[in-house]
């Protein structure tokens, strides 16, 4: 398998995390899946998708299944808190995953993330003609850099011309969540947003797709694994206890419970998979 991560243009980075391109080496029509590769089950390629804040999945030369939905076109996934399996039903998986930052999917697509929670939509089901065009761009462009450039141009045109007050509030909420290392209540976050708690909960779920309490856990999980990978990238030995304490976990047992719930692995197992640009979980967080 081949992975390539392309960063969006700087103006889009508050909204889009990364473009992750995944494909099989060689011809997808003639290459047979290796029998000894654990990512292939009964001849089908299974790629784990870590919990995130919303994403677009593009596929080419394959039919895939995510969350019970089968399609060969662009799929939209809302925020999720557990690892999903992307299964190739025909051919090798050749595609791209666009990961959004918190709130980014709502700002750039206008989708109410609360309504998308727990669902997978195809581009046609979304009713967004622009997303259908993006699907054709991916299917017709062979090079990752070319696709990324066209995606940048498309989404730059969708950045609101006027300041989005709720998105500004969300940015302050995320900063407060990070500073508190996840140990902050919804009421305290509502105060940071200068909104009543009920209005804050409604706005937050529209923009992020999950309740604040669950977002706090997911944010802490992301920051912890990113820290682990940065240590690995620098050739340093990862001190699990020091790392999880640094990001607000009470102890290793607390971290192990949340890692298992959200990443389906323990912190120790993730450390073994944590080499940046590996072919496992860490590919989406290099």
BELFENCOR-V742880 format. One record per backbone hydrogen bond with DSSP energy under -1.0 kcal/mol. CO is the residue of the C=O (numbers start at 0). NH is the residue of the N-H. If there is no record, write none. Layout:
BEGIN
co,nh
CO,NH
CO,NH
END
This chain:
BEGIN
co,nh
1,22
3,20
5,18
8,11
9,12
11,14
11,15
14,100
17,98
18,5
19,96
20,3
21,94
22,1
26,30
33,36
36,39
38,45
40,43
43,40
44,87
46,85
48,83
51,79
53,99
54,76
55,97
56,74
57,95
62,88
62,89
63,70
64,86
65,68
68,65
70,63
73,122
74,56
75,120
76,54
83,48
85,46
86,64
93,59
94,21
95,57
96,19
97,55
98,16
98,17
100,103
102,106
103,107
104,108
105,109
111,115
115,118
118,77
120,75
121,125
127,131
128,132
129,133
130,134
131,135
132,136
133,137
134,138
135,139
136,140
142,146
143,147
144,148
145,149
146,150
147,151
148,152
149,153
150,154
151,155
152,156
154,157
163,167
164,168
165,169
166,170
167,171
168,172
169,173
170,174
171,175
172,176
173,177
174,178
175,179
176,181
177,180
179,182
181,183
184,188
185,189
186,190
187,191
188,192
189,194
195,199
196,200
197,201
198,202
199,203
200,204
201,205
202,206
203,207
205,112
210,214
211,215
212,216
213,217
214,218
215,219
216,220
217,221
218,222
219,223
220,224
221,225
222,226
223,227
224,228
225,229
226,230
227,231
228,232
229,233
230,235
231,234
237,239
238,242
239,243
240,244
241,245
243,248
244,247
250,254
251,255
252,256
253,257
254,258
255,259
256,260
257,261
258,262
265,269
266,270
267,271
268,272
274,277
279,282
280,283
281,284
END
